[in-house]
């Protein structure tokens, strides 16, 4: 068979595609049947793949673990689901420890009371970290969002 100029691009593309398929197959990549693609909900790693180590946490300073008693107080205030729990959070937002203030902020989100927004804004007056102030103010804005239950479908 004689190679003509018209056949040269077709042959070149065929060789490149064949080399690519051979390279993919040699690296452990196998084509997935159509049935498996439709039924698989999440991609799974090949059996030969090593699990990745977890990402190291960001350390911005010396990490301080929230005291178990503080976390217990916050958790018990959250489950009240009423404005009577707000003084507990006010006390923890006045703490000198950023981790305690962060735990109180998270607890206010779980509590979901709009009165917590004023506490967060008031607490930012004593803070010096701009990132922490930003998080507190964003959380205060979030707590003041109207409820979906107060929307146009309310009867």
N, C-alpha and C positions, 0 to 999 in steps of 0.2 A: 504494500500500500504506500502510495506516495503522499507526503504531507504537502498540502498547498497553503498559500497565504490565507485563504478563507478559513481553513480548518485550524490554523495556529491559535487563535483566541479560544476556541472551544477546547482544544487540547490543554492549553495553559490553565483555564478555569477548572477543568476536570482534575488536573494534577494538584492544584491548590486545594480544592475541596477534599480530595482524597487524602492529602497530607494532613489537613486540619482534622478530619475525622479520625485518622490514625493517631494523631497527637492527643486528641481528647480521649480516645479509648485507652491509650497507654497511661494516662494520668488518672485512671480510675473513674472517669466520667462515663456513665452508661446511659443510653437513651431510655426514657421512661415510657412504658406502654400507655396508650390513651386512657385505658380503664383506670390505671393507677393515678393519673393526673387528675381525673374527675373526682375520685373518691378521697384523695389525700387532702386534709384540711390545712396542715402545716408541713413545711418542708422538714425532712429529717436528714440528719447527717449520715454519711455512709458509715458502715460498721467499722471500717478501718480508720476513720478519722478520730483523732484524739480530741477529747473535750477541751474547750478553751478555758483558761483560768479566768475567774471573775475579775472584772475591772477593779482596780484599787480605788478606794473612796478618795474624794478630793479632801485634802487636808489643808485648811487655810491657817491653822494655828494649832495649838495644843488641844486635842479633842477632849471635851469634858462630857462625861456621861451623866445624863439626867438622873438624879437620885431616885431610887425606887419609890420613896415616900412621896416625892413631888409628882411623879408620874401617876401614882395611885390616886392622889388628890385630884389631879386633872381628870383622870378617867372617871372617878366617881362624880365629879361635877358635870361632865359631859352627859352622863346618863340621866340627869335631872330633866333635860330638855325644857328648861324654863329660865326666865331672866334671873331667878334667885341664885343661879350659879355664877353670875358675872363677877361678884366680889372675889371669888376664888381666883379667877383669871387675872383680875386687876392686881392682886397681890403678887402673882408670878410674873406678870409683865413688868413689875417694878424691880425685879431681881437684877443683880449685877452680872449674872451669868447669861451669856447669849444663848446657850443651849436650853436653859430653863425658859427664857422668853420665847424661843422657837417652839418649844413643847406647848406653851400656853397659846401661842398663835394657832398651832395645829388643832388644839382642843377647842378653840373658839370656832374654827371652821366646822368641826364635827358637831358642836353645839348648835350652830346655825342661827343664833340670835342676832338681830340687827343692832342691838345695843352694844355688841362687842366691837363694832366699828369705831365708836367714840373712844372706847378703852384703848384700842390699837393706835388711834391718832394721838391720844394724850401720851401714850408711852413713847412715841417717837421723839418727843421733846427731850428726853434724857439720853437718847442713843447717839452714838458718834459714827457708826459704820454706815456709809451710804447705801450699801447693798441690803443691809438689814432694814433700814428705814424704808427702802423701796418695797421690800417684801411685805412689811407691815401695812403700808399704805395701799398696796394692791389687794391685800386681804381685806382691808377695811372697805374698799370699793366693792369687792365681791360680796361681802356680807350685806351691803346695802342694796344689792340688786333685787328687783321685785320678784316675788315668788310666781311660779307658773300657775299656781292655784288662784292668783289674783288677776289672771288674764281675762281675755274677752269671752272665754267659755264658762266663766263662773256663773252659777245660777243663783 
